[in-house]
């Protein structure tokens, strides 16, 4: 109990430091970059997820679930625009080579968003890939990003299954209990959705960055990020529904809505990453680089030290030449 009270008392200081780090790391720029990458990655990623999950659960059911969530998040107009984009993204099957090129292009596009998230969180946490590991890390990053897409698909399947089971359960309960009571139980469905979001943020913080951190820090960061995401979802939804300037862009307005949604969601995600780092430091723990990464500050110091050694050596050589 005393540990919980102590951690709660630290929260104001942790949030204050998180805001300072957020501004210092220029996170808004990372959020804008992620919004740009998402516009190109989102259709490809959805096609891959629908293709993977559709074989197990049915394409129509997966598409219905995805567009229901998109409609809930970004509105009917923007969700419909995404649906039109997906309908136009048809692979060319004229030849085997064209199909291979189409699939590879699709996979590269689908993993681009997670690659950007990885690079951004690495920078926020002060990490960078070791130069000698560049090629290996690039391949691993793509595999890791693709694994995140598979995780997304798995979470979607679990969400669908739980939703079906809950609907059947509530249908049976309605035969024996008042409808008003059963409607209140639908809050369970919302808690499951929020639990899935926590799980997704936890995977992002633990799996994507080139860092070693404890699960206890990951879970706290994921819960705080989910809490901010839920609040932000209503704020962003209200902003998009009341901002009449977007309609001035005509058909491009749907694209702008998607960009704004991703931009503000990225801000929340990266703020959560900052919070996770600050929370770990406040509790005497460090987010350390893994075997593929180094500290950015350490790399700068090493370069500065090597430059100084080089300059001193050059000065000594010049003195020797002048003496000779």
ChimeraX attribute file (.defattr): number of C-alpha atoms within 10 A of each C-alpha:
attribute: neighborCount
match mode: 1-to-1
recipient: residues
	/A:1	6
	/A:2	7
	/A:3	8
	/A:4	9
	/A:5	9
	/A:6	10
	/A:7	14
	/A:8	11
	/A:9	11
	/A:10	14
	/A:11	13
	/A:12	10
	/A:13	13
	/A:14	22
	/A:15	16
	/A:16	13
	/A:17	16
	/A:18	21
	/A:19	15
	/A:20	12
	/A:21	19
	/A:22	20
	/A:23	11
	/A:24	10
	/A:25	16
	/A:26	11
	/A:27	21
	/A:28	17
	/A:29	13
	/A:30	22
	/A:31	23
	/A:32	18
	/A:33	17
	/A:34	25
	/A:35	23
	/A:36	16
	/A:37	22
	/A:38	24
	/A:39	17
	/A:40	14
	/A:41	21
	/A:42	19
	/A:43	22
	/A:44	24
	/A:45	23
	/A:46	20
	/A:47	20
	/A:48	20
	/A:49	23
	/A:50	21
	/A:51	16
	/A:52	18
	/A:53	21
	/A:54	18
	/A:55	10
	/A:56	10
	/A:57	14
	/A:58	13
	/A:59	15
	/A:60	11
	/A:61	14
	/A:62	24
	/A:63	19
	/A:64	11
	/A:65	15
	/A:66	18
	/A:67	17
	/A:68	14
	/A:69	13
	/A:70	19
	/A:71	15
	/A:72	13
	/A:73	17
	/A:74	21
	/A:75	19
	/A:76	15
	/A:77	16
	/A:78	21
	/A:79	23
	/A:80	15
	/A:81	17
	/A:82	20
	/A:83	17
	/A:84	12
	/A:85	14
	/A:86	15
	/A:87	11
	/A:88	9
	/A:89	12
	/A:90	10
	/A:91	14
	/A:92	14
	/A:93	11
	/A:94	8
	/A:95	8
	/A:96	10
	/A:97	11
	/A:98	13
	/A:99	14
	/A:100	14
	/A:101	13
	/A:102	16
	/A:103	16
	/A:104	12
	/A:105	13
	/A:106	19
	/A:107	19
	/A:108	18
	/A:109	18
	/A:110	27
	/A:111	25
	/A:112	23
	/A:113	22
	/A:114	24
	/A:115	21
	/A:116	20
	/A:117	24
	/A:118	21
	/A:119	19
	/A:120	23
	/A:121	25
	/A:122	23
	/A:123	17
	/A:124	21
	/A:125	24
	/A:126	18
	/A:127	26
	/A:128	22
	/A:129	20
	/A:130	15
	/A:131	11
	/A:132	9
	/A:133	12
	/A:134	13
	/A:135	10
	/A:136	10
	/A:137	18
	/A:138	13
	/A:139	11
	/A:140	12
	/A:141	21
	/A:142	18
	/A:143	13
	/A:144	19
	/A:145	26
	/A:146	21
	/A:147	16
	/A:148	19
	/A:149	20
	/A:150	16
	/A:151	15
	/A:152	18
	/A:153	21
	/A:154	15
	/A:155	16
	/A:156	19
	/A:157	19
	/A:158	13
	/A:159	17
	/A:160	16
	/A:161	13
	/A:162	15
	/A:163	15
	/A:164	12
	/A:165	12
	/A:166	16
	/A:167	14
	/A:168	11
	/A:169	11
	/A:170	17
	/A:171	13
	/A:172	11
	/A:173	14
	/A:174	14
	/A:175	9
	/A:176	9
	/A:177	11
	/A:178	10
	/A:179	14
	/A:180	9
	/A:181	11
	/A:182	15
	/A:183	11
	/A:184	9
	/A:185	13
	/A:186	13
	/A:187	11
	/A:188	11
	/A:189	15
	/A:190	11
	/A:191	11
	/A:192	14
	/A:193	15
	/A:194	17
	/A:195	13
	/A:196	18
	/A:197	20
	/A:198	23
	/A:199	16
	/A:200	18
	/A:201	22
	/A:202	22
	/A:203	17
	/A:204	21
	/A:205	27
	/A:206	19
	/A:207	16
	/A:208	21
	/A:209	24
	/A:210	26
	/A:211	23
	/A:212	15
	/A:213	20
	/A:214	12
	/A:215	12
	/A:216	10
	/A:217	23
	/A:218	22
	/A:219	19
	/A:220	18
	/A:221	27
	/A:222	27
	/A:223	19
	/A:224	19
	/A:225	24
	/A:226	24
	/A:227	17
	/A:228	16
	/A:229	23
	/A:230	13
	/A:231	12
	/A:232	17
	/A:233	19
	/A:234	12
	/A:235	13
	/A:236	19
	/A:237	16
	/A:238	11
	/A:239	12
	/A:240	18
	/A:241	13
	/A:242	10
	/A:243	9
	/A:244	10
	/A:245	9
	/A:246	17
	/A:247	13
	/A:248	9
	/A:249	12
	/A:250	9
	/A:251	13
	/A:252	13
	/A:253	17
	/A:254	22
	/A:255	19
	/A:256	17
	/A:257	22
	/A:258	21
	/A:259	19
	/A:260	18
	/A:261	19
	/A:262	21
	/A:263	22
	/A:264	19
	/A:265	20
	/A:266	22
	/A:267	21
	/A:268	23
	/A:269	25
	/A:270	22
	/A:271	26
	/A:272	26
	/A:273	27
	/A:274	25
	/A:275	26
	/A:276	25
	/A:277	23
	/A:278	24
	/A:279	25
	/A:280	20
	/A:281	14
	/A:282	15
	/A:283	11
	/A:284	7
	/A:285	14
	/A:286	17
	/A:287	19
	/A:288	16
	/A:289	21
	/A:290	15
	/A:291	12
	/A:292	17
	/A:293	20
	/A:294	20
	/A:295	19
	/A:296	18
	/A:297	12
	/A:298	12
	/A:299	14
	/A:300	11
	/A:301	12
	/A:302	12
	/A:303	12
	/A:304	12
	/A:305	12
	/A:306	12
	/A:307	12
	/A:308	12
	/A:309	12
	/A:310	12
	/A:311	12
	/A:312	12
	/A:313	12
	/A:314	12
	/A:315	12
	/A:316	12
	/A:317	12
	/A:318	12
	/A:319	11
	/A:320	10
	/A:321	9
	/A:322	8
	/A:323	7
	/A:324	6
